[in-house]
Amino acid sequence: MKKNLKRSKPKNKKIYVYLGGPITGIRYERANTWRQFIKAVVPKWIVVVSPMRHENPLARGRLGIIERLSRDQLLRYQKRITSCCRNDVKKCDIIFINLLEAEKKDKKNKGTERVSIGSVGEIFWADILGKIIIVTMKKNSIHDHIMTREIPDVVTPSLKKGIDLIIKIAKRLRKQKSK
């Protein structure tokens, strides 16, 4: 006699977090270090998704400052980068945009002097998709604007507070997923 066993699908209790932030005009190491730090400190059930994860000349750091790519190199990557970032925002539960790096200066006293259009676009995509958005940004920074203040669920001036929020919100989402 067969038992009528109800098989339930295992629930995915992983929470996916997209780590957006300025890349153009910032050295690869600086654009990636904070992302690696977050990956190291969050619980393993939080999966971080970085737009810098792909193996290409940018990821290998061979080109120095990303804005110095040749026109041919840029054209090759533009469509792929845009599609990849949009799809990452779609699949992630939390969108974390770190705008603090745009204000920092490197050893040569260089930082970015322009708004990260890609990061702002990711905020817009996340908003229209109903995602939870956390932004780290200082008041009166180059990114301080009504849209970057009002669209996110939370704006905080520190990376540590942003990481604490990722963990707190991810715990709540994980609990909801397991119901």
C-alpha positions as CSV (number, residue, x, y, z in Angstrom):
1,M,0.0,0.0,0.0
2,K,1.4,3.4,-1.1
3,K,1.4,6.2,1.4
4,N,0.1,9.4,0.2
5,L,3.0,11.6,1.0
6,K,2.7,15.2,0.3
7,R,6.0,16.5,-1.1
8,S,6.6,20.1,-0.5
9,K,9.1,22.0,-2.4
10,P,12.1,23.1,-0.3
11,K,11.7,26.8,0.3
12,N,14.5,29.0,-0.8
13,K,15.6,30.8,2.3
14,K,18.4,32.6,0.7
15,I,18.1,36.4,0.3
16,Y,19.7,38.0,-2.6
17,V,21.2,41.5,-2.3
18,Y,22.5,43.6,-5.2
19,L,25.5,45.8,-4.4
20,G,25.3,48.8,-6.7
21,G,27.5,51.9,-6.6
22,P,29.8,54.0,-8.7
23,I,32.3,52.2,-10.9
24,T,33.2,54.8,-13.6
25,G,36.0,57.0,-12.6
26,I,37.0,54.9,-9.6
27,R,39.9,52.4,-9.5
28,Y,38.8,48.8,-9.7
29,E,40.2,48.0,-6.2
30,R,38.2,50.8,-4.6
31,A,35.0,50.0,-6.5
32,N,35.3,46.3,-5.4
33,T,36.7,46.4,-1.9
34,W,33.5,47.4,-0.1
35,R,31.6,44.8,-2.0
36,Q,34.0,42.1,-0.9
37,F,33.8,43.4,2.7
38,I,30.0,43.1,2.7
39,K,30.2,39.6,1.3
40,A,32.6,38.6,4.1
41,V,30.5,40.0,7.0
42,V,26.9,39.0,6.1
43,P,25.6,35.6,7.0
44,K,26.1,32.9,4.3
45,W,22.3,32.7,3.6
46,I,22.6,36.3,2.2
47,V,23.8,36.0,-1.3
48,V,25.5,39.2,-2.5
49,V,25.4,40.0,-6.2
50,S,28.0,42.3,-7.6
51,P,28.0,44.0,-11.0
52,M,31.8,43.5,-10.9
53,R,31.7,39.7,-10.7
54,H,32.4,38.9,-14.3
55,E,35.7,37.9,-15.6
56,N,36.7,40.5,-18.2
57,P,39.5,43.1,-18.4
58,L,37.6,45.3,-15.9
59,A,37.4,42.5,-13.3
60,R,41.1,41.6,-13.7
61,G,42.0,45.2,-13.0
62,R,44.3,45.5,-16.0
63,L,42.9,48.7,-17.3
64,G,43.3,50.9,-14.2
65,I,40.6,53.5,-14.2
66,I,37.5,52.2,-15.9
67,E,36.6,55.5,-17.7
68,R,39.8,55.1,-19.8
69,L,38.5,52.2,-21.8
70,S,38.8,52.7,-25.5
71,R,35.6,53.3,-27.5
72,D,35.6,49.8,-28.9
73,Q,36.0,48.3,-25.4
74,L,33.1,50.4,-24.1
75,L,30.8,49.5,-27.0
76,R,31.5,45.8,-26.4
77,Y,30.5,46.0,-22.8
78,Q,27.8,48.6,-22.7
79,K,24.9,46.4,-23.7
80,R,26.0,43.5,-21.6
81,I,26.7,45.6,-18.6
82,T,23.3,47.3,-18.8
83,S,21.3,44.1,-19.4
84,C,23.2,42.3,-16.6
85,C,22.7,45.0,-14.0
86,R,19.0,45.3,-14.9
87,N,18.5,41.5,-14.6
88,D,20.4,41.5,-11.3
89,V,18.1,44.2,-9.9
90,K,15.1,42.1,-11.0
91,K,16.2,38.9,-9.3
92,C,17.4,40.4,-6.0
93,D,15.3,40.9,-2.9
94,I,17.2,44.0,-1.6
95,I,19.0,46.6,-3.6
96,F,21.9,48.2,-1.8
97,I,23.4,51.3,-3.4
98,N,26.6,52.6,-1.9
99,L,27.2,56.2,-3.0
100,L,29.9,56.9,-0.4
101,E,32.8,55.8,-2.7
102,A,32.0,58.7,-5.0
103,E,33.1,61.1,-2.3
104,K,36.3,59.4,-1.3
105,K,39.7,60.5,-2.6
106,D,42.5,58.0,-3.5
107,K,46.2,58.5,-2.8
108,K,46.4,60.9,-5.7
109,N,43.5,62.9,-4.2
110,K,41.2,61.7,-7.0
111,G,37.6,60.8,-6.6
112,T,34.7,60.9,-9.0
113,E,33.4,64.3,-9.8
114,R,30.2,63.2,-11.5
115,V,27.0,61.5,-10.6
116,S,26.9,57.7,-11.1
117,I,24.2,57.5,-13.7
118,G,24.2,53.7,-13.5
119,S,23.6,53.7,-9.8
120,V,20.7,56.2,-10.1
121,G,19.3,54.0,-12.9
122,E,19.4,51.0,-10.6
123,I,17.5,52.9,-8.0
124,F,14.8,53.7,-10.6
125,W,14.6,50.1,-11.8
126,A,14.4,48.8,-8.2
127,D,11.6,51.3,-7.4
128,I,9.5,50.4,-10.4
129,L,10.0,46.7,-9.5
130,G,8.9,47.2,-5.9
131,K,12.3,46.2,-4.4
132,I,13.6,47.2,-1.0
133,I,16.2,49.9,-1.5
134,I,18.9,50.9,0.9
135,V,21.2,53.8,-0.1
136,T,24.4,55.0,1.7
137,M,25.0,58.6,1.0
138,K,26.2,61.7,2.8
139,K,24.1,64.8,2.9
140,N,25.2,67.4,0.4
141,S,27.2,64.9,-1.6
142,I,27.3,64.9,-5.4
143,H,24.4,62.3,-5.3
144,D,22.2,64.2,-2.8
145,H,19.0,64.9,-4.7
146,I,15.3,64.6,-4.1
147,M,15.1,61.3,-6.1
148,T,18.0,59.7,-4.2
149,R,16.5,60.7,-0.9
150,E,12.8,60.0,-1.5
151,I,12.8,56.8,-3.6
152,P,14.9,54.5,-1.3
153,D,13.3,52.9,1.7
154,V,16.2,54.0,3.8
155,V,19.1,56.4,3.3
156,T,22.0,56.2,5.8
157,P,25.3,58.1,5.9
158,S,27.5,55.0,6.9
159,L,28.4,51.7,5.4
160,K,28.2,50.0,8.7
161,K,24.6,51.2,9.3
162,G,23.8,50.1,5.7
163,I,25.2,46.6,6.4
164,D,23.2,46.4,9.6
165,L,20.1,47.3,7.7
166,I,20.8,44.6,5.0
167,I,21.0,42.0,7.7
168,K,18.0,43.2,9.7
169,I,15.7,43.4,6.6
170,A,17.1,40.1,5.2
171,K,16.2,38.4,8.4
172,R,12.6,39.7,8.1
173,L,12.4,38.6,4.5
174,R,13.8,35.2,5.3
175,K,11.2,34.7,8.0
176,Q,8.4,35.6,5.5
177,K,9.8,33.2,2.9
178,S,9.7,30.3,5.4
179,K,6.0,30.7,6.1
